[in-house]
Amino acid sequence: MAKLALVGAGHAHMTLMTNIKDLIGQGHSVDVIGPGKRHYYSGMGPGMLGGTYSPSEISFPVQRMCEEQGATFHLDECVGVDPEKKLIKLKSGKEVAYDVASFNTGSSIVDDIVAPDSKDIYTVKPIERLFEGRERIFELAKKDSLSIGVVGGGPAGVEVAGNAWAAAQEAGANATVHLYYGKSFMKRAPDRVRNLTKKILEKHDIQFIGGEYVSQVSTGKITLADGTSYSDDIIFIAMGVRPRPIFEHSGLPYGKDGGLLVNKYLQSPKYDNIFGGGDCIWFDPQPLDKVGVYAVRQNQVLNDNVMARLNNEPLHEFKPGGSYLLIYNTGGNTGVLHKFGISFNGHRAFAIKDYIDSKFIKKFKPDYDN
């Protein structure tokens, strides 16, 4: 009998979590560590902000899913690992022993610019914060005018700005949305995608503010690097993401961004009983974008390799695959789609995204939670 620890109840662990009963049937014990009773699917988070989805529609009841199959669920967070003693260290002070561990601890938003004790500021991760932001928009909608600031000129900023606008429209607010994009807007996107995205956000009357990076965010105020400041009643932080600071100080091999270093088997090159997937890893064969599509693609291989390691069987190689479909939810059931040189925006783009995302939810969501 071996002890399996699933650290994080996220996208890349979904297949493993649905197979807990089989693992226990093989004689193994399973501990799952997650920060919440439910796990929210990040691809539909902006839609929750905009009112397209409810929180229950885009989340999985992971604690119940795991416990009903016989696993021990720890409502807690991992803060460190002792790979020699094979212990997971939790925020509560508890420790969880393991023989094999898999990490899917996700990422956190870069929020170093936020002043301490600031209010009405919402990061896009954890995803639940977007719903809190939505509720606050409705509370503030009674004002004569409402100003919403979104910091970040990448895909996350685009989706949050569009859906913050949608929430304000639904709330009946006299709202203005400012999108602070720094030196460049959607700099990694093809020109056509950038132009289509900007065009549809401009239809939502979103105002673009750029030329300088944001240097500080505090209650009701955004300050740029040149000292220029703007006032916003509610502010969303949608800048870059980075793995949670777990691996470097734990003595585990890590990548350039601090993520758990893994080989082609999604396995630590130093500790062959440690695996990982999703945003928290640095895939050594080639850098991977921090997008949910890779966590989804890693599901089956991560499941198969964890099971193989538990049973001393050969591992399978993870192949990231080719280009992936890009669709941004720009609010009001509109979107921007791009793949194979084909790009378009509008309601059809969002409908395709909704179909794909809903299919993923349906695949893993238990019937009792629908």
Secondary structure as UniProt FT lines:
FT   STRAND          3..7
FT   HELIX           11..13
FT   HELIX           14..18
FT   HELIX           20..25
FT   TURN            26..27
FT   STRAND          29..34
FT   STRAND          39..40
FT   HELIX           42..44
FT   HELIX           45..50
FT   HELIX           55..58
FT   STRAND          59..60
FT   HELIX           62..67
FT   TURN            68..70
FT   STRAND          72..75
FT   STRAND          78..82
FT   TURN            83..86
FT   STRAND          87..90
FT   TURN            91..92
FT   STRAND          95..97
FT   STRAND          100..103
FT   STRAND          107..109
FT   TURN            112..113
FT   TURN            116..117
FT   STRAND          121..123
FT   HELIX           128..140
FT   TURN            141..142
FT   STRAND          146..151
FT   HELIX           155..171
FT   STRAND          175..182
FT   TURN            187..188
FT   HELIX           191..203
FT   TURN            204..205
FT   STRAND          207..210
FT   STRAND          214..218
FT   TURN            219..220
FT   STRAND          221..224
FT   TURN            225..226
FT   STRAND          229..231
FT   STRAND          234..237
FT   STRAND          241..243
FT   TURN            245..246
FT   HELIX           248..250
FT   TURN            256..257
FT   STRAND          260..262
FT   TURN            264..265
FT   TURN            272..273
FT   STRAND          274..276
FT   HELIX           278..280
FT   STRAND          281..283
FT   TURN            284..285
FT   HELIX           292..310
FT   TURN            311..312
FT   STRAND          326..331
FT   TURN            332..333
FT   STRAND          334..339
FT   TURN            340..341
FT   STRAND          342..346
FT   HELIX           347..364
FT   HELIX           367..369
//
